[in-house]
Amino acid sequence: QNCVTTSICWISRATLYTGQYLARHNFEMLGKGRTVLMDGKLTEMKLEVPANETLYSLMKKKANYFVGHAGKLGLWVDHIEYLGKGTFDFFVDEDGWHWRQMGKKMMHITKKNTGDALRFLKLWEEKGKPKQKPFFLNVAYFATHAVDGDKRQYLPQDESMTMYENDTIPIPATATDEAWQKMPYFFRDGQNEGRTRWGWRFDTPDKHQRMMKNYYRMASEVDTSVGIILKELEMQGELNNTLIIFTTDNGNFHAEHGIADKWYPHQESIRVPLVIKDPRMSPEFIGTTNDEFTLNIDLTATVLAAAGIDPLPTMMGRDMSVLYRKNGFEGEFEAATSQSRRKAFASTNGRQYIEPSSDGGGKYHSGSESSWRTEFFYEHPMHSHKYYIPASEALVRKDYKYFYWPNFKYEQLFDLKNDPGEIHDLFNSTNPVHQEKLQEMRKRFLELKEIAHSDSQIIL
């Protein structure tokens, strides 16, 4: 169950580059960061994390890697100023388009991403490899992001148009008017951007099929691109010597709950793919799945650890390779005694594991030296105004999820075991079990939110 801590591209990418929640890196608006009042003037803060504390800079200047970026940087800030001078051996930023005239021919962005990745690998083979420098490359595909403002939304490559041609794409079970009517009241005033984009993509059956087929075509094109890059690594003799992580920056609603795109704490929005190929992986884990709560804050720590670098004290995630290296975790996932619990929640590399939640007998926690997290805090800021994209927060567990909508002081509670589609809000339930769960999760939510917004050296 891999998830993002904020479901939108630029915040999620800032989290990758810094290893921090939005609550700490504060890059809440594309190209701007947060806007604060300084000396009586509103000031855009951009990316506030020092350049030498970002992932690219650490890989280049501390780990001595040959560093490249090919594709969507996703910040709209000067990469030299905010990610470090001399950080990149190769840098190409492509964002916001599917087709573009380049020279005498039309180029598709996924083919451009592929070509740039191959150019980097050839450059590394010529200049980095002879110097015994390993490489770090982020291939940041723009697909399957829609082209905002283009009513066609998804524009695949010509040769992909026969794919899925004779298929019928299943309609999600929660893509119903009933599910839409059960969304919070402030979604239904005609201004909600998720509902607006639903109208662009999914308001008729034919349109739904057309949009989803093109979406899947673009996803398949990314898959083809990954195969081409892996083939190049194989030809260079490096495929089995390379850590490969495939993931993305946010999920997507495809008409579930009567909306489109992302932002909110529902499963469709916060859950994202994660596929890892690691030469260090123990044989018993190869080809298996894992149901733990991994987060995008963990990506930074995982990459740094592979390069022999400890996460910085300001980073908030942990190395995911403990889930698939050696024999996995030693000991129990749930600390059974007070003595083992004290040991399990000791400090690690100067960063503290926080105490388990007071409910659940210790089974709800953010992890320990011998266990992985079983809950996490989710956040997303308001954009434009509270009816357009309202702020949303959540405490996410595998059995229940608590939502909080700060602009409206509105709470929700969902039983994920019995209601995985998050349709039946239990906030007003008279069942004592639900009322107790609501109180417990509200309390824990406030604890995790406060910790996330603090300067504490912690692992969440």
Kinemage of the C-alpha trace (Angstrom):
@kinemage 1
@onewidth
@group {chain A} dominant
@subgroup {mainchain}
@vectorlist {calphas} color= white
{ca gln a 1} P 0.000 0.000 0.000
{ca asn a 2} L 2.295 2.708 -1.289
{ca cys a 3} L 0.889 6.213 -0.779
{ca val a 4} L 1.722 9.878 -1.137
{ca thr a 5} L 1.533 12.297 1.773
{ca thr a 6} L 0.083 15.013 -0.478
{ca ser a 7} L -1.616 14.087 -3.754
{ca ile a 8} L -0.454 16.692 -6.243
{ca cys a 9} L 2.574 16.778 -8.514
{ca trp a 10} L 4.696 19.709 -7.321
{ca ile a 11} L 4.290 19.063 -3.591
{ca ser a 12} L 4.956 15.360 -4.052
{ca arg a 13} L 8.082 16.108 -6.095
{ca ala a 14} L 9.316 18.605 -3.505
{ca thr a 15} L 8.834 15.784 -0.990
{ca leu a 16} L 10.987 13.479 -3.153
{ca tyr a 17} L 13.740 16.090 -3.398
{ca thr a 18} L 13.718 16.889 0.342
{ca gly a 19} L 12.432 13.787 2.127
{ca gln a 20} L 9.952 15.990 3.976
{ca tyr a 21} L 6.227 16.458 4.374
{ca leu a 22} L 4.642 19.605 2.951
{ca ala a 23} L 4.292 20.647 6.591
{ca arg a 24} L 8.077 20.992 6.693
{ca his a 25} L 9.236 21.949 3.183
{ca asn a 26} L 6.274 24.362 2.715
{ca phe a 27} L 6.336 24.257 -1.105
{ca glu a 28} L 2.578 24.577 -1.352
{ca met a 29} L 2.193 26.411 -4.671
{ca leu a 30} L 3.795 25.662 -8.047
{ca gly a 31} L 6.628 28.088 -8.762
{ca lys a 32} L 5.961 30.037 -5.579
{ca gly a 33} L 6.166 27.876 -2.490
{ca arg a 34} L 4.268 29.470 0.345
{ca thr a 35} L 3.494 33.193 0.485
{ca val a 36} L 4.270 34.901 3.799
{ca leu a 37} L 4.120 38.447 5.126
{ca met a 38} L 7.667 39.816 5.495
{ca asp a 39} L 8.402 43.431 6.357
{ca gly a 40} L 4.835 44.312 5.516
{ca lys a 41} L 4.996 42.691 2.048
{ca leu a 42} L 3.668 39.390 0.734
{ca thr a 43} L 6.697 37.336 -0.303
{ca glu a 44} L 6.881 34.094 -2.288
{ca met a 45} L 9.314 31.810 -0.470
{ca lys a 46} L 10.013 29.328 -3.336
{ca leu a 47} L 11.731 26.100 -2.145
{ca glu a 48} L 12.882 26.795 1.415
{ca val a 49} L 15.054 23.724 1.960
{ca pro a 50} L 18.749 24.574 1.408
{ca ala a 51} L 20.003 23.386 -1.981
{ca asn a 52} L 22.791 21.321 -0.417
{ca glu a 53} L 20.182 19.343 1.560
{ca thr a 54} L 18.223 18.172 -1.495
{ca leu a 55} L 18.445 14.674 -2.967
{ca tyr a 56} L 20.193 15.614 -6.208
{ca ser a 57} L 22.834 17.700 -4.441
{ca leu a 58} L 23.544 15.008 -1.860
{ca met a 59} L 23.910 12.353 -4.555
{ca lys a 60} L 26.293 14.563 -6.526
{ca lys a 61} L 28.362 16.272 -3.869
{ca lys a 62} L 28.308 13.832 -0.972
{ca ala a 63} L 27.979 10.447 -2.683
{ca asn a 64} L 29.993 11.509 -5.777
{ca tyr a 65} L 27.450 10.152 -8.278
{ca phe a 66} L 27.009 11.131 -11.921
{ca val a 67} L 23.599 12.854 -11.638
{ca gly a 68} L 20.878 13.393 -14.221
{ca his a 69} L 17.279 14.519 -14.540
{ca ala a 70} L 15.185 13.808 -17.643
{ca gly a 71} L 11.553 14.944 -17.715
{ca lys a 72} L 9.262 16.826 -15.399
{ca leu a 73} L 11.041 18.588 -12.545
{ca gly a 74} L 7.645 19.838 -11.442
{ca leu a 75} L 8.635 22.859 -9.346
{ca trp a 76} L 8.811 25.759 -11.818
{ca val a 77} L 11.796 27.254 -9.990
{ca asp a 78} L 15.381 27.748 -11.127
{ca his a 79} L 16.995 24.337 -10.681
{ca ile a 80} L 20.484 25.772 -10.265
{ca glu a 81} L 19.453 28.216 -7.559
{ca tyr a 82} L 17.198 25.867 -5.612
{ca leu a 83} L 18.772 22.431 -6.216
{ca gly a 84} L 22.395 23.531 -6.265
{ca lys a 85} L 25.008 24.900 -8.645
{ca gly a 86} L 27.031 22.108 -10.216
{ca thr a 87} L 24.492 19.502 -9.077
{ca phe a 88} L 23.608 18.083 -12.496
{ca asp a 89} L 25.779 16.395 -15.088
{ca phe a 90} L 22.683 16.241 -17.294
{ca phe a 91} L 19.437 18.194 -16.967
{ca val a 92} L 16.374 18.384 -19.222
{ca asp a 93} L 13.040 19.685 -17.901
{ca glu a 94} L 9.966 18.816 -19.997
{ca asp a 95} L 6.517 19.652 -18.629
{ca gly a 96} L 2.963 20.410 -19.715
{ca trp a 97} L 2.725 19.002 -23.258
{ca his a 98} L 2.075 15.784 -25.139
{ca trp a 99} L 2.951 16.795 -28.710
{ca arg a 100} L 5.376 19.530 -29.786
{ca gln a 101} L 7.139 20.603 -32.978
{ca met a 102} L 10.866 19.954 -32.610
{ca gly a 103} L 12.908 20.834 -35.652
{ca lys a 104} L 11.129 19.376 -38.678
{ca lys a 105} L 9.032 16.770 -36.890
{ca met a 106} L 6.387 16.438 -34.219
{ca met a 107} L 7.679 14.863 -31.012
{ca his a 108} L 5.682 13.071 -28.316
{ca ile a 109} L 6.809 13.867 -24.798
{ca thr a 110} L 7.208 10.222 -23.748
{ca lys a 111} L 9.528 9.605 -26.695
{ca lys a 112} L 11.425 12.761 -25.718
{ca asn a 113} L 11.724 11.486 -22.132
{ca thr a 114} L 13.010 8.159 -23.455
{ca gly a 115} L 15.557 9.759 -25.752
{ca asp a 116} L 16.828 12.040 -22.984
{ca ala a 117} L 17.245 9.092 -20.604
{ca leu a 118} L 19.249 7.227 -23.242
{ca arg a 119} L 21.386 10.298 -23.896
{ca phe a 120} L 22.192 10.465 -20.186
{ca leu a 121} L 23.179 6.809 -20.036
{ca lys a 122} L 25.446 7.208 -23.078
{ca leu a 123} L 26.995 10.307 -21.479
{ca trp a 124} L 27.582 8.416 -18.246
{ca glu a 125} L 29.144 5.525 -20.179
{ca glu a 126} L 31.547 7.975 -21.815
{ca lys a 127} L 32.351 10.312 -18.926
{ca gly a 128} L 31.188 8.901 -15.602
{ca lys a 129} L 31.812 5.180 -15.826
{ca pro a 130} L 35.516 5.485 -16.728
{ca lys a 131} L 35.972 7.529 -13.535
{ca gln a 132} L 34.291 4.823 -11.443
{ca lys a 133} L 31.330 7.094 -10.768
{ca pro a 134} L 27.974 5.356 -10.299
{ca phe a 135} L 24.951 7.158 -11.725
{ca phe a 136} L 21.700 8.514 -10.353
{ca leu a 137} L 19.007 9.345 -12.924
{ca asn a 138} L 15.442 10.481 -12.373
{ca val a 139} L 13.370 9.800 -15.499
{ca ala a 140} L 10.313 11.899 -14.689
{ca tyr a 141} L 7.621 11.094 -17.255
{ca phe a 142} L 4.960 13.720 -17.841
{ca ala a 143} L 2.509 11.008 -18.953
{ca thr a 144} L -0.098 10.138 -17.846
{ca his a 145} L -0.817 13.719 -16.782
{ca ala a 146} L -3.483 15.387 -18.909
{ca val a 147} L -2.763 18.498 -20.963
{ca asp a 148} L -4.547 21.116 -18.889
{ca gly a 149} L -6.720 23.337 -21.046
{ca asp a 150} L -6.964 20.893 -23.965
{ca lys a 151} L -10.439 19.342 -24.101
{ca arg a 152} L -8.933 16.138 -25.508
{ca gln a 153} L -6.900 15.793 -22.267
{ca tyr a 154} L -4.874 12.670 -23.218
{ca leu a 155} L -2.977 12.556 -26.533
{ca pro a 156} L -1.229 9.221 -27.139
{ca gln a 157} L 1.277 8.386 -29.847
{ca asp a 158} L -0.215 7.509 -33.234
{ca glu a 159} L 1.026 3.918 -33.146
{ca ser a 160} L -0.777 3.328 -29.834
{ca met a 161} L -4.257 4.153 -31.088
{ca thr a 162} L -5.139 0.536 -31.911
{ca met a 163} L -4.424 -0.534 -28.327
{ca tyr a 164} L -7.588 -1.191 -26.260
{ca glu a 165} L -9.613 -0.343 -29.391
{ca asn a 166} L -12.003 -3.259 -28.971
{ca asp a 167} L -11.978 -3.313 -25.184
{ca thr a 168} L -14.579 -1.919 -22.823
{ca ile a 169} L -12.944 -0.189 -19.861
{ca pro a 170} L -14.749 -1.138 -16.623
{ca ile a 171} L -16.600 1.686 -14.891
{ca pro a 172} L -15.577 2.027 -11.217
{ca ala a 173} L -18.149 0.790 -8.708
{ca thr a 174} L -18.260 4.200 -7.029
{ca ala a 175} L -18.658 6.188 -10.274
{ca thr a 176} L -22.315 6.772 -9.457
{ca asp a 177} L -24.596 9.670 -8.722
{ca glu a 178} L -25.251 8.127 -5.314
{ca ala a 179} L -21.549 8.312 -4.478
{ca trp a 180} L -21.390 11.910 -5.729
{ca gln a 181} L -24.379 12.900 -3.588
{ca lys a 182} L -22.605 11.476 -0.537
{ca met a 183} L -19.573 13.725 -0.976
{ca pro a 184} L -19.405 16.625 1.510
{ca tyr a 185} L -21.971 19.363 0.903
{ca phe a 186} L -19.328 21.938 -0.109
{ca phe a 187} L -18.439 19.877 -3.195
{ca arg a 188} L -21.845 20.476 -4.727
{ca asp a 189} L -22.004 24.252 -5.151
{ca gly a 190} L -20.797 24.175 -8.772
{ca gln a 191} L -17.241 25.395 -8.116
{ca asn a 192} L -15.378 22.202 -7.188
{ca glu a 193} L -12.522 21.578 -9.627
{ca gly a 194} L -12.740 17.804 -9.261
{ca arg a 195} L -16.340 17.900 -10.428
{ca thr a 196} L -15.465 20.312 -13.240
{ca arg a 197} L -12.801 17.943 -14.557
{ca trp a 198} L -15.242 15.043 -14.237
{ca gly a 199} L -17.358 16.975 -16.729
{ca trp a 200} L -14.382 17.269 -19.066
{ca arg a 201} L -13.684 13.535 -19.013
{ca phe a 202} L -16.441 11.320 -17.699
{ca asp a 203} L -19.924 12.836 -17.905
{ca thr a 204} L -21.036 10.516 -20.749
{ca pro a 205} L -20.307 6.808 -21.251
{ca asp a 206} L -18.686 7.391 -24.650
{ca lys a 207} L -16.446 10.125 -23.296
{ca his a 208} L -15.471 7.957 -20.333
{ca gln a 209} L -14.392 5.151 -22.662
{ca arg a 210} L -12.459 7.483 -24.962
{ca met a 211} L -10.618 9.188 -22.101
{ca met a 212} L -9.700 5.984 -20.305
{ca lys a 213} L -8.500 4.233 -23.449
{ca asn a 214} L -6.212 7.150 -24.237
{ca tyr a 215} L -5.067 7.235 -20.619
{ca tyr a 216} L -4.195 3.521 -20.742
{ca arg a 217} L -2.455 3.993 -24.087
{ca met a 218} L -0.221 6.634 -22.556
{ca ala a 219} L 0.482 4.403 -19.557
{ca ser a 220} L 1.429 1.587 -21.932
{ca glu a 221} L 3.765 3.977 -23.755
{ca val a 222} L 5.539 4.672 -20.466
{ca asp a 223} L 5.839 0.916 -19.962
{ca thr a 224} L 7.428 0.592 -23.406
{ca ser a 225} L 9.822 3.435 -22.575
{ca val a 226} L 10.899 1.776 -19.344
{ca gly a 227} L 11.628 -1.390 -21.318
{ca ile a 228} L 13.842 0.539 -23.747
{ca ile a 229} L 15.805 2.094 -20.888
{ca leu a 230} L 16.236 -1.256 -19.147
{ca lys a 231} L 17.466 -2.737 -22.428
{ca glu a 232} L 20.120 -0.029 -22.644
{ca leu a 233} L 21.243 -0.842 -19.104
{ca glu a 234} L 21.414 -4.500 -20.058
{ca met a 235} L 23.520 -3.702 -23.137
{ca gln a 236} L 25.897 -1.707 -20.941
{ca gly a 237} L 26.128 -4.642 -18.521
{ca glu a 238} L 24.586 -2.638 -15.685
{ca leu a 239} L 21.015 -3.896 -15.419
{ca asn a 240} L 21.759 -6.255 -12.547
{ca asn a 241} L 23.870 -3.632 -10.817
{ca thr a 242} L 21.221 -0.908 -10.744
{ca leu a 243} L 18.547 -0.065 -8.182
{ca ile a 244} L 15.374 0.731 -10.148
{ca ile a 245} L 12.352 2.359 -8.504
{ca phe a 246} L 9.146 2.900 -10.484
{ca thr a 247} L 6.522 5.112 -8.862
{ca thr a 248} L 4.568 8.339 -9.366
{ca asp a 249} L 3.580 11.543 -7.624
{ca asn a 250} L -0.196 11.218 -7.144
{ca gly a 251} L -3.131 8.947 -7.789
{ca asn a 252} L -6.210 9.799 -9.837
{ca phe a 253} L -9.976 9.688 -9.630
{ca his a 254} L -11.442 8.187 -12.803
{ca ala a 255} L -15.036 9.183 -11.972
{ca glu a 256} L -15.041 7.554 -8.536
{ca his a 257} L -17.214 9.666 -6.227
{ca gly a 258} L -18.276 11.679 -9.262
{ca ile a 259} L -14.996 13.570 -9.590
{ca ala a 260} L -11.715 13.530 -11.535
{ca asp a 261} L -8.018 14.137 -10.782
{ca lys a 262} L -6.514 13.991 -7.273
{ca trp a 263} L -5.970 16.191 -4.158
{ca tyr a 264} L -8.248 14.484 -1.634
{ca pro a 265} L -7.537 11.712 0.918
{ca his a 266} L -9.567 8.966 -0.782
{ca gln a 267} L -7.823 5.734 -1.759
{ca glu a 268} L -7.914 6.485 -5.497
{ca ser a 269} L -6.024 9.728 -4.893
{ca ile a 270} L -3.392 8.751 -2.335
{ca arg a 271} L -2.392 5.242 -3.435
{ca val a 272} L 0.257 5.048 -6.174
{ca pro a 273} L 2.323 2.283 -7.806
{ca leu a 274} L 5.676 1.219 -6.398
{ca val a 275} L 7.838 -1.383 -8.140
{ca ile a 276} L 11.416 -1.963 -6.983
{ca lys a 277} L 14.199 -3.981 -8.626
{ca asp a 278} L 17.236 -4.058 -6.371
{ca pro a 279} L 20.360 -6.195 -6.801
{ca arg a 280} L 20.573 -6.364 -2.996
{ca met a 281} L 17.086 -7.913 -2.699
{ca ser a 282} L 16.993 -11.250 -0.898
{ca pro a 283} L 15.851 -14.088 -3.162
{ca glu a 284} L 12.739 -14.850 -1.124
{ca phe a 285} L 11.372 -11.362 -1.839
{ca ile a 286} L 11.967 -11.269 -5.598
{ca gly a 287} L 8.659 -11.212 -7.487
{ca thr a 288} L 6.575 -10.807 -4.336
{ca thr a 289} L 4.230 -8.053 -3.170
{ca asn a 290} L 4.269 -6.213 0.133
{ca asp a 291} L 1.284 -4.676 1.876
{ca glu a 292} L 3.093 -2.221 4.141
{ca phe a 293} L 2.387 1.520 4.189
{ca thr a 294} L 5.328 2.915 2.218
{ca leu a 295} L 5.269 6.663 1.517
{ca asn a 296} L 6.932 9.086 -0.864
{ca ile a 297} L 8.922 10.499 2.084
{ca asp a 298} L 10.655 7.081 2.111
{ca leu a 299} L 11.960 7.398 -1.451
{ca thr a 300} L 14.627 9.933 -0.480
{ca ala a 301} L 15.944 7.873 2.417
{ca thr a 302} L 15.930 4.719 0.277
{ca val a 303} L 17.975 6.281 -2.533
{ca leu a 304} L 20.428 7.901 -0.123
{ca ala a 305} L 20.897 4.673 1.841
{ca ala a 306} L 21.684 2.805 -1.380
{ca ala a 307} L 24.425 5.384 -1.981
{ca gly a 308} L 25.767 4.967 1.552
{ca ile a 309} L 24.379 8.212 2.955
{ca asp a 310} L 22.329 8.522 6.128
{ca pro a 311} L 19.120 10.585 5.889
{ca leu a 312} L 19.529 14.126 7.136
{ca pro a 313} L 18.017 14.938 10.553
{ca thr a 314} L 15.360 17.049 8.809
{ca met a 315} L 14.166 14.144 6.641
{ca met a 316} L 11.078 12.246 7.737
{ca gly a 317} L 11.075 8.904 5.891
{ca arg a 318} L 13.076 5.698 6.124
{ca asp a 319} L 14.932 3.216 3.945
{ca met a 320} L 12.408 0.837 2.352
{ca ser a 321} L 15.049 -1.763 1.580
{ca val a 322} L 14.680 -3.167 5.117
{ca leu a 323} L 11.417 -4.632 3.832
{ca tyr a 324} L 13.174 -6.835 1.294
{ca arg a 325} L 16.809 -7.251 2.346
{ca lys a 326} L 18.289 -10.111 4.359
{ca asn a 327} L 15.439 -11.679 6.309
{ca gly a 328} L 13.276 -8.587 6.513
{ca phe a 329} L 12.462 -7.372 9.989
{ca glu a 330} L 13.673 -9.255 13.010
{ca gly a 331} L 11.073 -9.648 15.738
{ca glu a 332} L 7.410 -8.818 15.930
{ca phe a 333} L 5.645 -6.078 13.965
{ca glu a 334} L 3.568 -5.294 17.013
{ca ala a 335} L 5.547 -4.663 20.183
{ca ala a 336} L 3.994 -6.963 22.753
{ca thr a 337} L 5.532 -5.759 25.996
{ca ser a 338} L 6.383 -2.399 27.488
{ca gln a 339} L 10.083 -3.352 27.525
{ca ser a 340} L 10.166 -4.282 23.826
{ca arg a 341} L 8.120 -1.204 22.989
{ca arg a 342} L 10.629 1.066 24.711
{ca lys a 343} L 13.449 -0.590 22.799
{ca ala a 344} L 11.585 -0.522 19.500
{ca phe a 345} L 10.852 3.197 19.677
{ca ala a 346} L 14.385 4.237 20.458
{ca ser a 347} L 16.183 6.820 18.320
{ca thr a 348} L 17.707 5.963 14.939
{ca asn a 349} L 20.425 8.130 13.375
{ca gly a 350} L 19.418 11.028 15.592
{ca arg a 351} L 15.790 10.867 14.480
{ca gln a 352} L 13.124 9.569 16.840
{ca tyr a 353} L 10.358 7.071 16.259
{ca ile a 354} L 7.314 8.495 17.981
{ca glu a 355} L 5.224 6.663 20.561
{ca pro a 356} L 2.371 4.431 19.354
{ca ser a 357} L -1.189 5.679 19.437
{ca ser a 358} L -2.963 5.305 22.763
{ca asp a 359} L -5.668 3.193 21.108
{ca gly a 360} L -5.252 -0.267 19.619
{ca gly a 361} L -2.902 -1.699 22.219
{ca gly a 362} L 0.214 -0.497 20.379
{ca lys a 363} L -0.709 -1.707 16.884
{ca tyr a 364} L -1.119 1.808 15.443
{ca his a 365} L 2.247 3.531 15.113
{ca ser a 366} L 4.708 5.243 12.786
{ca gly a 367} L 7.206 2.413 12.924
{ca ser a 368} L 10.190 1.322 14.974
{ca glu a 369} L 13.552 -0.339 14.475
{ca ser a 370} L 11.759 -3.686 14.236
{ca ser a 371} L 8.463 -2.712 12.621
{ca trp a 372} L 7.036 -0.662 9.772
{ca arg a 373} L 4.422 2.083 10.139
{ca thr a 374} L 0.756 1.103 10.411
{ca glu a 375} L -0.698 4.620 10.096
{ca phe a 376} L 0.205 7.993 8.627
{ca phe a 377} L -0.864 11.625 8.445
{ca tyr a 378} L -2.087 13.024 5.108
{ca glu a 379} L -2.375 16.700 4.132
{ca his a 380} L -3.278 18.865 1.135
{ca pro a 381} L -3.586 22.681 1.144
{ca met a 382} L -6.465 24.740 -0.216
{ca his a 383} L -5.946 26.047 -3.754
{ca ser a 384} L -7.536 29.257 -5.102
{ca his a 385} L -10.491 29.201 -2.697
{ca lys a 386} L -12.199 26.751 -0.377
{ca tyr a 387} L -14.900 25.715 -2.861
{ca tyr a 388} L -12.426 25.177 -5.735
{ca ile a 389} L -9.976 22.746 -4.076
{ca pro a 390} L -10.692 22.683 -0.346
{ca ala a 391} L -7.891 21.785 2.054
{ca ser a 392} L -8.035 18.195 3.248
{ca glu a 393} L -6.234 16.168 5.900
{ca ala a 394} L -6.507 12.621 7.176
{ca leu a 395} L -5.299 9.920 9.494
{ca val a 396} L -4.879 6.829 7.334
{ca arg a 397} L -4.960 3.287 8.671
{ca lys a 398} L -5.795 0.003 6.972
{ca asp a 399} L -9.017 -0.541 8.900
{ca tyr a 400} L -10.360 3.005 9.319
{ca lys a 401} L -9.669 6.413 7.833
{ca tyr a 402} L -10.434 9.773 9.451
{ca phe a 403} L -10.929 12.830 7.193
{ca tyr a 404} L -10.760 16.458 8.264
{ca trp a 405} L -11.675 19.366 5.956
{ca pro a 406} L -10.120 22.414 7.711
{ca asn a 407} L -11.884 25.141 5.706
{ca phe a 408} L -15.254 23.820 6.830
{ca lys a 409} L -14.297 22.125 10.123
{ca tyr a 410} L -15.927 19.029 8.666
{ca glu a 411} L -15.080 15.486 9.785
{ca gln a 412} L -15.657 12.065 8.254
{ca leu a 413} L -14.934 8.494 9.311
{ca phe a 414} L -14.821 5.453 7.029
{ca asp a 415} L -14.597 1.738 7.828
{ca leu a 416} L -12.223 0.558 5.093
{ca lys a 417} L -12.689 -3.126 5.843
{ca asn a 418} L -16.443 -3.028 5.256
{ca asp a 419} L -16.574 0.036 3.006
{ca pro a 420} L -13.417 0.104 0.830
{ca gly a 421} L -15.081 2.565 -1.557
{ca glu a 422} L -15.402 5.160 1.237
{ca ile a 423} L -19.092 5.777 0.580
{ca his a 424} L -20.691 5.481 4.020
{ca asp a 425} L -19.559 8.241 6.351
{ca leu a 426} L -19.793 7.043 9.965
{ca phe a 427} L -19.413 10.458 11.595
{ca asn a 428} L -23.069 10.526 12.649
{ca ser a 429} L -23.289 6.816 13.441
{ca thr a 430} L -24.914 6.036 16.786
{ca asn a 431} L -22.931 2.797 17.053
{ca pro a 432} L -20.743 3.134 20.187
{ca val a 433} L -17.865 1.383 18.385
{ca his a 434} L -17.870 4.054 15.666
{ca gln a 435} L -18.134 6.915 18.144
{ca glu a 436} L -15.209 5.566 20.158
{ca lys a 437} L -13.171 5.074 17.000
{ca leu a 438} L -13.941 8.641 15.896
{ca gln a 439} L -12.746 10.080 19.194
{ca glu a 440} L -9.595 7.968 19.231
{ca met a 441} L -8.662 8.784 15.652
{ca arg a 442} L -9.389 12.489 16.051
{ca lys a 443} L -6.999 12.556 19.007
{ca arg a 444} L -4.264 10.676 17.165
{ca phe a 445} L -4.747 12.782 14.018
{ca leu a 446} L -4.081 15.948 16.018
{ca glu a 447} L -0.985 14.391 17.562
{ca leu a 448} L 0.508 13.403 14.208
{ca lys a 449} L -0.408 16.731 12.623
{ca glu a 450} L 1.347 18.628 15.395
{ca ile a 451} L 4.445 16.446 15.068
{ca ala a 452} L 4.509 16.798 11.263
{ca his a 453} L 4.381 20.580 11.596
{ca ser a 454} L 7.119 20.676 14.239
{ca asp a 455} L 10.894 20.910 13.843
{ca ser a 456} L 11.388 17.610 15.661
{ca gln a 457} L 13.876 15.127 14.253
{ca ile a 458} L 11.401 12.325 13.723
{ca ile a 459} L 10.471 9.453 11.431
{ca leu a 460} L 6.838 9.445 10.305
